[in-house]
Amino acid sequence: MRSEQEMRQLFVDFAQRDERIQLATLEGSRTNVNIAPDSFQDFDISYFVTDLESFKENDRWLDVFGNRLMMQKPEDMELFPPELGNWFSYIILFEDGNKLDLTLIPVNEVEAYWEQSDGLAKVLLDKAGLVQNEIRANDRQYWIRKPTAREYDDCCNEFWMVSTYVVKGLARKEILFASDHLHEIARPNLLRMMAWHIGAERGYDFSVGKNYKFIDRYLPAEDWESLLSTYDGKAYPNVWRSLFACYALFRKYSGSVAEKLGYRYPDYDVAITPYTENIYDQVSRTES
């Protein structure tokens, strides 16, 4: 596998040679000093170009970056509509394992790029002096943010209401329906609440990572194990156990956040938990 330095130099050298490219930037985790580097990090590169359409005429110009194992062009797909406006991107996995997420941006949209930036960006090459201010990458946008009282209540409301869809799916023997609501909506709100608890205890000047991937660093071991247990959804009894484990964790962490921030603990729990237990008992009796 080519090294990070080799890859960066490759992207800079290409930009330097091609007169259509006026500015090259690096984004994402490779600019974040709080993330330990590894070989699985993408190279998120943006080229600001004067003639974007000429790049789209064919893909041969990409050959200079290495032999491709697979490529995706999100803005050239029918099933998944484009989301980048005038921008055009390439996601490339190379045979040596390196991965490139390359975006071409019209040079007149530099200002819009920086306005939309999440802060994790650095300049690799600026041939036209398009960047006037010093750019220092930071992950501030991903720091835990203190919730308002309304946001706290909304999170509780969403968790407990969506959990009733999980219950309905389990009662109907619709495991995919139940699992989707548990995994895609209910648990993300549990994770959000756990992050708020961590922030209330430790401050709001750091991130627990994309998809909460570092949250285990801040949880008691037993709570981390309980959280992991909620990902077991291969059979109906497992999903029921996962749901009740989510209930217990959400109850603990939402109660803690309410206490620490002086917010009112809502009554959704006392309404929905008995409802769920009643349905569970009915289903259990039917199956026994």
N, C-alpha and C positions, 0 to 999 in steps of 0.2 A: 504493500500500500504506500502510495506517495505521502510524504509528510505534509503537515500543515503549511510549513514554510514554502515547500515546493508548489503546493496548490495556490497559495496566495500570490506567489510570484508569477505563476502562470496566468492568473486572472488580470494582474496588473500589467504584465507585459503585453497581453493581447489588447487591453484597453489603450495602452500607450501607442501601439502600432496602428490601431484603427482610428482614422480621423473622424469617423462618425461618433465616436464615444468621447464625451467631454468630461464626464465625472464617473467615478466608480466608488461604490460604498460596500461595506460589509455590515450585515445586521445579525441579530439573533444571539444565540447562546455563546458563539465564539467571541463576542464582544463583552460578555458578562464576566467580570472578575470573580463573581460569587459562585460561578459554576465550574466545577472541576472538568478540565478538558478530557475528551476521550475520542476514540476513532469513529464513533457513531454520530457525532455532531455534523449537521449539514453545513455546507458553505452557502450562506445566504448572501448572494451578491446582486447588486443593482447596477446596471449601466444606464446612464442618462445619455440619450442618443439624438442626433439631428435628423436621422432618416430611419424611423422604426420599420416602416413597411419593407425596406430593402432587406432587412434581416429575415423577414418572414417569407421571402421568396423561396428559400430552400433551407435545409438544415446542415448543409455541408460545412458552414463556418464553425459549427460546434465541434467538429472533429478534432480541432486543435487541443481540446480539453481532455481528450482520452477516449478509449474505446467504451462505448455505451452498452450496458447490460439491458437497460430499459429507460424509456423517456416518456414523459407525459407533458402535454401542452394544455393546461387548464382552460385557456382562453380560446382553444380551438376544439371544444367538445360540445356535443349536442345534448347529451343526457344531463350534464351539469353546466348550467348557464354561467357565463363569465361574470366575474365580480370586480374586476380591476379597472373598469372603464377603458381608457386609452392605453393602458399598460398591457404588456404581453409577457408571459412567463414560461419557463421550461424547468421541469423537475427531472433531474437526470441521476440515475444510479450507474456508476462506472464499474467496469469489470474488477478494478482493484478494491472496491468497497467504498470509495469516497462517494459522497452524494452532494449534488449541486442544485440549489434552488435559485435560478437566475431570472431576474426580472428586467425587462427593457422598459424604460420610462422616457417619454418625450422630454427633451431638455428644457422645454418651457414649463414643465411641471415640477421643477426643483422645489419651489416654495411649498407647493401642496404636499410634496413628499415629506418635508421636514415638519409640516403642521400635523401630518397623520402619524408621524413616527412614534413608536412606543418608547423611544429613548435609547434603545439598544442598537446603536448604529455608530459607525466610524468611517471616516473618509480614507480610502485607499489611494485615490489619485484624483486630482482636480486640475485638469489641463487648462480650463478656461476661467479659473478663479470664481467659480459659482458659489462657493461657500465662504462667506465673509467672517462668520463668527467661529470661535473655537468649539469643536464638538467633542464632548466627553460622554462616552456611553455610560448609561446607568439603568438600573432596573426599578426605579422609583414607581413607575406606573403599575408594577405588579406587587407592590407592598400591600400587606394586609391593611385594609381601611376600616376605621371605626364605623360601625353601622349607626344610622339614626334610629330612633325609637320606631319609626314607621318601617324602615327596612328590616329591623329585627322582627317585628310582628309579621311582615309580609313573608319572611323566610319561614317562620313557624306555620303560618297559614298554608303556604304552599306545600310544605312537607306533610302536614297532617291530612290535608285534603287529597293530595295525590296518593297518599297511602291507601285511601279507600278504593282507588282504582286497582291497586295491587291486590287488595282483599277480594274485590269483585272478580278479577281474573283468576285468582286461585279457587274461589268458590265455583266458578264456571268451568274449571279445568282448562283454562286458556293460559298455559304457562308462559308463552312468548309475550302475550299482552301484559301479564303480571310482571314478568321480568323486565320488560322494557320500561315500565313506569317506575319500578324500583331502581334500576340501574341508571336510567337517563334523567330522571327528575328528582325522585325522593333522596337518593344517596348524595347527589351533588349538593343538595341543600343541607344535608347533614355535614358534609365536608366544609361547606361555607360556614356553618355555625361553629364547627370545631376550630376553624381558622380564626374566627372572631374571638373565641375564648382565648386562643393563644395570644392574639394581639392585646386583649384586655389584660393579660398577665405579663407580657414581655415588651409591649410597646408596638408601635405601628411603623417601624422603620426597617422592615425586612420582608422578604417574600418566602412563602412555603413552596414555591416552585409551580411550574406549569402542571395542571391537573393535580395539584396538591402533592406532588411526588416526594417532597421532603417533609411532609407532615408527621411522619413517624418519629422524626428527631425530637418532636416536642410533645409527644403523647406518652402517658404511662404504658408500659409494656402490655398490660392486660387489656387496655382500651385499643391498642394497635391490633392485638390478636382478635379482639371482638370485631373490629372493623373489617379485618381480612376475612373473617368468617361470613360476612354478609355477601361475599362474592360467589358463594357456593349456591348455584341455582340449577343443578342438574336434575332435580326431582322436586315434586310438590312439597314434601316435608322440609326439604332444605330451604326452599324459598320462604316458607312460613317462618322457619327459624331465623333466616336472614332478616325478614321484616321485623320480627320481635326484637332482634339484636339492634336494628336501626332505631326502633322505638326507645330502647333503653339508653342508647348512646345519645340520641337527640334530646331525650328528657334530661339527661345529666348535663349536657353542654349548653343547652338553651337555658336551663335553670341557672347555671353558673354565669352566663353572659348577662341575664336579667339582673342577677344580684350585683355583679361587678359594675354594671353601667347604670344601675338604678332604674331599669325599665320594668314595666308590668309584665309578669309572666301570664300569657294568655290561657284561656280555658280549653283550647283545642284538644290538648292531651286528655283531659278528664272526660271529654265527650267522645273522642275517637277510640281510645284504648278499650273501653268496655264494649263499644260497637264491634271492634275487631275481634275481641275475645269471644263475643257471642257468636259471630259468624264462624269463627274457627271451631268452636264447640259443636255447632250444628253440622259442619262439614265432617268433623271427626266422628260424630255419632252415626252419620250416614255411611261412612266408610267402614265402621267397625262391625 
